[in-house]
Amino acid sequence: MQILTLTSDFGTQDPFAGMVKGICYQVETRWHIIDLSHEVNPFAVSQAAYFLSQSYRTFPEGSLHICLVNLFYSKEPQLILAHQLGHWFLMPDNGILSLLFQPRPEDIYRVGFYKEGFREVLSVLHDILSKWHNHPKIMEWASKAEQIEDRLWLHPVVQENWIRGNVIYIDRFENVVVNVHQTLFERIGNGRGFRFHYRPHDMITRISEHYGEVREGDPLLLFNSAGFLEIAVRTGNAASLLNLKMDDSVLIDFSA
């Protein structure tokens, strides 16, 4: 059974999410379609990339992951289709793919243009899904994408003694996720002490194993289940209490 996943910034109350699912079933009624999330913040490509990067790998190879976030990002928006690590990804060419994979996949195709609104998006989706399902030789109906939109500014900046990262996700408990993975942290840190600056004069100097290691109301830093650094406040809302927002910059200084 073919699995398709859907991620968007439409919101769960928007009927367009259901319409997309209906278009999928028009092509193939036997597809198993799973809603990953329709609560991505509007236009938040970094949040969408983080969410999708942690979700897709748990699905079987051959799955198609449709990510419809910030659809109308330019005057002539288009959809791209990519194949990476046995999975397919269909999304706007607005930088999500560059945040999802570095280096970028080798197999990327331009598969559909749209600019007349959501009705045209549905028509283009139907056409793409029909061709993808019925004509597996993609080069017969799609053109290779030699260049795609890059959002490299949302990747960590790394030097010998420091890492500068960004907030890429804030969950419903207002825990704040930073785009610094444990493998990168350990490679650059190499066992050294550090100062994690989430504000110029506010910092954390240790990694906690769990929330209970600090007093109620105190901030802490830990690696979440996906391996990324997370800023939290025990029994509190880190984003509000620490005044942190999406794309805010943080600095990890190993020169102390």
Helices and strands as residue ranges (DSSP letters): E 3-8, H 15-27, E 32-37, H 45-55, G 56-58, E 64-68, E 78-84, E 87-92, H 96-100, E 107-113, H 118-134, G 138-140, E 143-144, G 152-154, E 157-158, E 162-170, E 176-181, H 182-189, E 195-199, E 202-204, G 211-213, E 219-223, E 228-233, H 238-241, E 249-253
